[in-house]
Amino acid sequence: MIYELTVRRVQGFEPGDVLHVPWEDLPTSSVFVDAVTGQPPSLETTFQAAWDEEYLYLRFVCEDKDIVATMTNRDDPLYNEEVVEAFVAPEDIRHYYEFNLSPKNVVFDSEITHDGTVHHGNPAWDCPGLIHRVVRRDKTASEFGDWEGLLAIPFACLGFKPERGRTLRANFYRIKRTPTDQYLAWSPTLRQPANFHVPESFGELKLA
């Protein structure tokens, strides 16, 4: 089964202004499941996507009660705490880009090659012009409850020319650490132990 999401073209706002994408009018993904088993998780996660001539826009909506997020520097190993993640393959699923966003609005980005067995990351790679935001949906400024993670990824850094009818291969994930470790995915990878770097499980983003 290949997971699919229609990605609509958007306009009427400053390019890159991910906060003003009309998310309420756009399709929402299926709820993320346990990446290992495919079973429903205890907390709900979804994502949405949109595009214009310059950016791929992503919005994660995360149900939450508590957060483990202490890192503050770009390219810190955010995946050791709590994150949402986007893996985007512009042309070939063996060559893709990884974007992690923490609830503290810190990013990790890396270029990935995959030899069919293991992946090889290059975290020294940075996506020029990457825009990221985090919106807390409730609680006070000093506490975390539900949250949204937003990314505007320049197509230029993906080496991809967006056109109506084209398709990007991609998968989307979330890591939770409390009360126990949870590895969630849009398209489950069904690997034990949990492994997100399974390009064969990538779904399709169809530019409409």
Phi, psi and omega in degrees: 000129176255120177287142182226148172219132175283130183247111185273149175282140182234157180201179177094014177211167180296127179307133181094348182279080189296338180287341183250012170296136182283069186301327183295344181260001189252153178299149177246143180293168166295159180292136177301148179239172175300124185296331184276316189254340186079006182274157179297141178270179180276338180237141185273138175222135173223168172221161172229160179217151176209171180209157166221193185293340186250329192227149161262122181258136179228141176226119173262136174241119190239117169288136183203161177232329178207159191228141168246101182204107182238344187283148188231353186251143175304137179070012163301155181286071186301331182295349175279349176244236180239134184208164157252153186222142173235127173249120186235124179250106185290327184227316190228127183293349176274356178224108185216174184239137182250131177232119176248139178228126180268162176297348177264012178065040173250142182243151169234127175229146186206147171267134187238135165243148184228127184268009182099345178237309181229159178257156179231116184261153175231079182292351175289341177288133174238144178274107180299132176083008178298132179245135182216143179216152172233133178241125176271126189273342173200189187071178179270174181298338182263359180232157177249134166236224175300148181213159176243137173247127185236136179228140167240108185259117179296131177299333180299324182283344176269350185064037187234134176261112183285132176214145177305131180098345178281160182232137171253138170271139185197160169217159187224141191219167172213139174245127173244144182246345180232144358285343174221166178296130176228131179243110189247151182214149168294304177251107187298140179273338175058042177245138177235121000292168184306133180214117179277339186275069179231085187299335179297340181270357183300141173272194182235132171256115185258114181286117186252000000 
